Amino acid sequence: MDVIGQGVKEGILLILSLDPELIQVTLLSLQVSLTALVAAGLLGIPAGTFLALKNFTGRKLILNIIYTLMGLPPVLAGLIVFLVLSNRGPLGEWQLLFTPSAMIIAQVLLGFPLVAGLSARAVMSQRQEVYDTAVMLGATRTQAVLSIIRESRMGIIAALTTAMGRLIAEVGAVMMVGGNIQGKTRVLTTSIVLETRMGHDSRALGIGIILLILAFMIMLLILKLEKRSFKDDSTIQIV
Amino acid sequence: MKKFRNHKLLSILLILTMLVSVFAIAGCQKEEAEPQQQAGDSVPTPENPQLKLATTTSTQDSGLLDEIIPDFEAKTGYKAEVIAVGSGAAMEMGESGDADVLLVHSRAAEDEFVAAGFGIDRHDVMYNDFLIIGPAADPAGIKGGDDAVAALTQISDSKSVFLSRGDDSGTHKKELSIWKAAEIEPTGDWYNSVGQGMADTYRMADEMQGYTLIDRATYLANKENYSLESIVEGDELLFNPYGVIAVNPEKYPNINYDGATAFIQWIISDETQALIAEFGKDQYGQSLFIPDAK
């Protein structure tokens, strides 16, 4: 109990101290996870939409693989990326191992199935009427598909927030492919692991608080964007 | 339609069968394992059989504990839960009463730990040594030497890639003590503080083709997998003694002090010391740890 109280205190002190090393670690966390989120979104939303709307052989199989990979263990993703980028691996000459780029690649691997799978679900839950209405109102095929995506945005935003939560909190993959090098690839989560290993429990808790605040602010931002886009729509209310 | 439903039912049945068989196999293994344990269990089970041993990653990563702990459990009836962390964290666990007995290598810190009243009954157990390993290309030009201070000075001067454990472990403290002896404050792009265990640091050093300080046990246990070579060894500064300490039961009444005492008596006994001396000989042609309990 003492440790927890001390951790909260230390967390606040840490934030107030504006420790340059901690700021650098925090910024790198943001850079890695946000880049990975954007990449996973840019790949995952179109892929999910395509899988939801287009019928072709093997579609079910691909969907099932994606659903399975939504539970891909981060260490496993890390190991795969590690082996590919290792000096002995196929892309060894790129010299990406133990750089932020490697961490982003591993996180995209984790985030993509989540975004694609949940987006596909969201789009699939739309009814045929949306498409039909759009076409009836004179929309082209592309416009009609876009309107379906627009109608699915609640689910797609949920997909992005879920992925964001997973990526910013993820430690196994970034530890393995980033290497937790001080000043180069150390992020908030790997700092927590290190501080805990060194027995600095309250400092670890303090960094954890920073991580939570960060996650909270990102969620707030996403929810704010969501709210704005739903301004004109009425939400369900029980009277 | 009916055909389809049958199909669905069939696949659900199939999945259930698979799950059940997995559990069944797991169950069988447990059943097989239990009688074996009972056969060796001629000693009465102690009152509190759970013993938490906090130790360094090097004793775990080298495979020493896997080799000798079964003998301890068979002889005393205790069940050792091994928590492998850095020496610093192990002692923190002792200080907070989260471990019963420590097997660590950080002599100065150990003495402080005992002096502060957190630990009692400290004994020497064994020692091994550290070596500096690095790429065969040897960019710092230090291969074959036996002067650790000169070697690190060269690495720093040539700004060759160096990896530091950076985790407050015994190995990290040893590294810092050599930098201190060389009167160098290691900073810069070439100095990578990775904050990870020995085996992870070794793997990273191999990937980055950098130098690092490593204990002989972890080095010998893993060297076939990696390309790094021994660069500097044999310096007295690289000596690495291990000690065993019981956590003081007066600080924490819940501590399993009886278990800790049994562990200490066992590890400094002649038989266990012989086991330690034997460990690694068949595989590497040399002992990984030299016993030195008195």
Chai-1 contact restraints between the chains, C-beta under 6 A:
chainA,res_idxA,chainB,res_idxB,connection_type,confidence,min_distance_angstrom,max_distance_angstrom,comment,restraint_id
A,N87,B,E207,contact,1.0,0.0,6.0,A-B,restraint_1
A,L97,B,E207,contact,1.0,0.0,6.0,A-B,restraint_2
A,G179,B,V194,contact,1.0,0.0,6.0,A-B,restraint_3
A,G179,B,M204,contact,1.0,0.0,6.0,A-B,restraint_4
A,N180,B,V194,contact,1.0,0.0,6.0,A-B,restraint_5
A,N180,B,G195,contact,1.0,0.0,6.0,A-B,restraint_6
A,N180,B,Q196,contact,1.0,0.0,6.0,A-B,restraint_7
A,I181,B,N192,contact,1.0,0.0,6.0,A-B,restraint_8
A,I181,B,V194,contact,1.0,0.0,6.0,A-B,restraint_9
A,Q182,B,S193,contact,1.0,0.0,6.0,A-B,restraint_10
A,L194,B,G195,contact,1.0,0.0,6.0,A-B,restraint_11
A,R197,B,V85,contact,1.0,0.0,6.0,A-B,restraint_12
A,R197,B,A89,contact,1.0,0.0,6.0,A-B,restraint_13
A,R197,B,D167,contact,1.0,0.0,6.0,A-B,restraint_14
A,M198,B,G88,contact,1.0,0.0,6.0,A-B,restraint_15
A,M198,B,A89,contact,1.0,0.0,6.0,A-B,restraint_16
A,M198,B,D167,contact,1.0,0.0,6.0,A-B,restraint_17
A,M198,B,D168,contact,1.0,0.0,6.0,A-B,restraint_18
A,G199,B,G88,contact,1.0,0.0,6.0,A-B,restraint_19
A,G199,B,A89,contact,1.0,0.0,6.0,A-B,restraint_20
A,G199,B,E92,contact,1.0,0.0,6.0,A-B,restraint_21
